[in-house]
């Protein structure tokens, strides 16, 4: 049977209020009485309930973290960065996976609110038209610091840490152009997300700046999932005028793309050149070197958590902070044009 503060009070011969003051280190308690209560607590091996403490203080030592896809290694590294900083504090993490669903994301926000979290770090699924009044109203009603990571929310006013997706995709496509590619296909992410829109914008900008006409037949709209990368690559390979290179807007779709290429007996880069946004460590293990845009995922998590800590430690400081990190282009040979 679990030990309660009633048991401690009876064994120590003091009131419940006295035990509460000792546990919470609040209010005056005689040294002799405090030592007696602490001795009983030790003897009974009592551990205060975090839930009970949160009810008495109307706040917990917990923060919420919401990501769109916990299975994606990119977000796994973001979470790792958050955890590295959180481990040096007294804060715990409740992690939620929205599974790229605005409805599930809203449900997670409401569930975390009921847990009386002290702050929220969120990589939002939604953007632009996906954002409804209930969503923003729920976020704003939390009354706690909210930090955005790798995804902005239109009509919101939250601090956050972001990646320069336009520059990242621009650099990738320009690298292909410098190799001599003129027919370059793109597999975009889900176009309701700001990163996907920015990566498409960077692709278009690179073509325009290098006097290469935009060709709609080479733009394929994906959803960040591996299956869409596979299916859209099959469509690309069925084109009468095939591209010589593909730029894929995230790591999971790149895996699907590679699967489709190999299944169709295409070699990289001999038969098709390829650059991915986000690195895929598994491919290095398999000896497949794919050029990529390396988004600073762990750093996103670290900085996001530090922004949250700053907000918790200085609640009076309401200055909006938006930090943008520049991703790194890593060329490993898959961008080459083999003639």
C-alpha positions in Angstrom: 0.0 0.0 0.0 1.3 3.5 -0.9 2.4 5.7 1.9 0.5 9.0 2.3 1.2 12.2 4.1 -1.5 11.1 6.6 0.7 8.2 7.5 3.7 10.5 8.0 1.7 12.9 10.1 0.4 10.2 12.4 3.8 8.6 12.8 5.6 11.9 13.4 2.8 13.1 15.7 2.2 16.4 13.7 -0.5 17.9 11.6 -1.0 17.4 7.9 -0.2 21.1 7.4 3.2 20.7 9.1 4.1 17.7 6.8 3.0 19.8 3.8 5.2 22.7 4.8 8.2 20.4 5.2 7.6 18.7 1.8 7.2 22.0 0.0 9.9 23.8 2.1 7.4 26.6 2.8 6.2 28.2 6.0 7.8 28.1 9.4 8.5 24.7 11.0 10.7 24.2 14.1 14.0 22.6 13.3 13.3 19.7 15.8 9.9 19.1 14.2 11.4 19.3 10.6 14.0 16.7 11.5 11.4 14.4 13.0 9.2 14.6 9.9 12.2 14.1 7.5 13.3 11.0 9.5 9.8 9.5 9.2 9.8 10.3 5.4 13.1 8.5 5.1 12.0 5.6 7.2 8.8 5.1 5.2 10.6 5.7 1.9 8.0 8.2 0.9 8.2 9.9 -2.6 5.9 12.9 -3.1 3.5 12.6 -5.9 4.3 14.9 -8.8 0.6 15.2 -9.6 -0.2 16.1 -6.0 2.5 18.8 -6.0 1.2 20.2 -9.2 -2.3 20.5 -7.9 -1.1 22.3 -4.8 1.1 24.7 -6.8 -1.1 24.9 -9.9 2.0 24.0 -12.0 4.2 21.1 -12.8 7.9 20.7 -13.6 6.8 19.3 -17.0 7.0 20.8 -20.5 5.2 19.5 -23.6 6.9 18.7 -27.0 4.8 18.1 -30.1 6.4 16.9 -33.4 4.8 15.9 -36.7 6.4 12.5 -37.1 8.4 10.9 -34.3 9.5 8.1 -36.7 11.4 10.6 -38.8 15.1 10.7 -37.8 15.2 14.5 -38.2 12.6 15.0 -35.5 14.3 12.3 -33.4 17.4 14.5 -33.4 15.4 17.6 -32.6 14.0 15.8 -29.6 17.5 14.7 -28.6 18.6 18.3 -28.6 15.7 19.3 -26.4 16.5 16.5 -24.0 20.2 17.4 -23.8 19.3 20.8 -22.4 16.3 19.6 -20.4 18.5 17.0 -18.6 20.4 19.9 -17.0 17.2 21.3 -15.5 14.5 20.0 -13.2 12.1 19.8 -16.1 10.5 16.6 -17.5 9.2 16.1 -21.0 5.8 14.8 -22.3 6.2 14.0 -26.0 3.4 13.9 -28.4 3.3 12.8 -32.1 0.8 14.7 -34.2 1.3 12.3 -37.1 1.0 15.2 -39.6 -2.6 15.7 -38.5 -3.9 19.2 -37.5 -6.8 17.5 -35.6 -4.4 15.3 -33.6 -2.1 18.2 -33.0 -5.0 20.2 -31.5 -6.0 17.2 -29.4 -2.4 17.0 -28.1 -2.3 20.7 -27.2 -5.6 20.3 -25.2 -4.3 17.2 -23.5 -1.0 18.9 -22.5 -3.0 21.8 -21.1 -4.8 19.4 -18.8 -1.4 18.3 -17.6 -0.6 21.8 -16.5 2.6 22.0 -18.4 4.9 25.0 -17.8 5.9 25.5 -21.5 5.4 24.0 -24.9 7.8 23.4 -27.8 6.0 22.6 -31.0 6.9 21.8 -34.6 3.6 22.7 -36.1 1.9 20.6 -38.8 -0.3 23.4 -39.8 0.3 26.6 -41.8 -1.7 29.2 -43.6 -5.2 27.9 -44.5 -4.9 24.9 -42.1 -4.8 27.2 -39.1 -8.3 27.8 -37.7 -9.5 30.1 -35.0 -9.9 27.2 -32.5 -6.3 26.1 -33.0 -4.8 29.6 -32.4 -7.3 30.3 -29.6 -6.2 27.1 -27.8 -2.5 27.9 -28.1 -3.0 31.5 -26.9 -5.1 30.3 -24.0 -2.4 28.2 -22.6 -0.9 31.2 -20.7 2.6 29.6 -20.9 5.6 30.2 -23.2 5.2 28.5 -26.6 8.3 28.0 -28.8 8.1 27.1 -32.5 10.7 24.8 -34.0 11.2 24.4 -37.8 7.7 25.5 -38.7 6.0 28.9 -38.4 2.4 29.6 -37.8 0.6 32.3 -39.7 -1.2 34.9 -37.6 0.7 33.8 -34.5 3.1 35.7 -32.3 5.5 33.1 -30.8 9.2 33.0 -30.5 11.0 30.2 -32.5 14.0 28.6 -34.1 13.9 27.9 -37.9 15.9 26.7 -40.8 16.6 28.8 -43.9 14.8 26.4 -46.2 14.8 28.7 -49.2 18.6 28.9 -49.1 19.0 25.2 -48.5 17.0 24.2 -51.5 18.5 27.0 -53.6 22.0 25.7 -52.8 21.1 22.1 -53.6 19.5 22.9 -57.0 22.3 25.3 -57.9 24.8 22.5 -57.2 23.0 20.4 -59.7 22.9 23.2 -62.3 26.7 23.7 -61.9 27.1 20.0 -62.7 25.3 20.7 -66.0 21.8 19.6 -65.2 19.0 21.5 -66.8 16.1 19.1 -66.4 15.7 18.9 -62.6 12.6 17.4 -60.9 11.5 18.2 -57.4 9.5 16.2 -55.0 8.0 18.7 -52.6 6.8 18.2 -49.0 3.2 18.7 -47.9 2.4 22.1 -49.3 0.3 23.2 -46.3 3.7 23.4 -44.4 5.9 26.5 -44.5 9.2 24.5 -45.0 7.7 22.7 -48.0 6.7 26.0 -49.6 10.1 27.6 -48.9 11.9 24.6 -50.4 9.9 24.8 -53.6 10.5 28.5 -53.7 14.3 27.9 -53.4 14.1 25.4 -56.2 12.3 27.9 -58.5 14.6 30.7 -57.5 17.7 28.7 -58.4 16.3 27.8 -61.9 15.3 31.4 -62.6 18.6 32.9 -61.4 20.4 30.5 -63.7 18.2 31.2 -66.7 16.5 27.8 -66.8 12.8 27.9 -67.6 10.4 26.6 -64.9 8.8 23.4 -66.2 5.6 22.4 -64.3 6.0 18.8 -65.5 9.0 18.5 -63.2 7.2 19.6 -60.0 5.8 16.7 -58.0 3.8 17.3 -54.8 4.6 14.9 -52.0 3.6 14.7 -48.4 6.9 14.0 -46.5 6.1 10.3 -46.4 8.3 7.5 -47.8 5.5 6.1 -49.9 4.9 9.4 -51.7 8.6 9.6 -52.5 8.4 6.1 -54.1 5.2 6.7 -56.0 6.2 10.1 -57.4 9.6 8.8 -58.5 7.8 6.1 -60.5 5.8 9.0 -62.1 9.0 10.8 -62.8 10.5 7.8 -64.5 7.4 7.4 -66.7 7.9 10.9 -68.2 8.6 11.1 -71.9 11.3 13.7 -71.3 12.9 12.5 -68.1 14.9 14.8 -65.9 18.6 14.1 -65.3 18.3 14.9 -61.6 15.8 14.8 -58.7 15.8 17.1 -55.7 13.8 15.5 -52.8 12.4 17.7 -50.1 13.0 15.4 -47.1 14.8 12.3 -45.9 11.8 9.9 -45.8 10.7 10.7 -49.4 14.4 10.3 -50.4 14.3 6.7 -49.1 11.2 6.1 -51.2 12.8 7.7 -54.2 15.9 5.5 -53.9 13.8 2.4 -53.6 11.9 3.3 -56.8 15.1 4.1 -58.7 16.8 0.8 -57.7 13.6 -1.1 -58.4 13.7 0.4 -61.9 17.4 -0.6 -62.3 18.5 3.0 -62.2 22.0 3.7 -60.7 22.8 6.8 -58.8 24.3 9.0 -60.3 25.0 7.1 -63.5 21.3 7.0 -64.6 19.8 9.6 -62.3 21.4 12.3 -60.0 19.9 13.0 -56.6 20.1 15.4 -53.8 18.1 15.1 -50.5 17.0 17.8 -48.1 18.2 16.2 -44.7 20.8 13.6 -44.4 20.1 9.9 -43.9 22.7 8.2 -41.7 21.5 4.7 -42.7 22.6 5.2 -46.3 26.2 5.9 -45.2 26.1 2.6 -43.3 25.0 0.9 -46.5 27.8 2.6 -48.4 25.4 4.7 -50.5 26.6 8.3 -50.5 23.8 10.7 -51.2 24.5 14.5 -51.4 22.2 16.4 -49.1 21.3 19.5 -47.3 22.2 19.0 -43.6 19.6 20.7 -41.5 21.0 21.4 -38.0 18.4 19.3 -36.3 20.0 18.7 -32.9 20.9 22.4 -32.7 17.3 23.3 -33.4 16.2 21.3 -30.4 18.9 22.8 -28.1 18.2 26.4 -29.1 14.4 25.8 -28.9 14.8 24.5 -25.3 17.1 27.3 -24.3 14.5 29.8 -25.7 11.9 28.1 -23.6 14.1 28.3 -20.5 14.7 32.0 -21.0 11.0 32.5 -21.2 10.4 30.5 -18.0 13.2 32.3 -16.1 12.3 35.8 -17.3 8.5 35.8 -17.8 8.5 39.6 -17.7 10.7 39.6 -20.9 8.2 39.5 -23.7 10.6 40.2 -26.5 9.8 38.1 -29.6 12.8 36.0 -30.6 13.0 34.4 -34.1 16.3 32.7 -34.9 17.1 31.3 -38.4 19.9 28.8 -38.9 21.6 28.2 -42.3 21.7 24.6 -43.4 24.9 23.0 -44.9 25.2 21.6 -48.4 27.1 18.3 -48.3 28.2 17.0 -51.7 29.1 13.3 -51.8 28.9 12.6 -55.5 25.3 11.7 -56.2 24.8 15.2 -57.8 27.2 14.4 -60.7 26.0 14.4 -64.3 27.3 11.3 -65.9 27.4 11.7 -69.7 
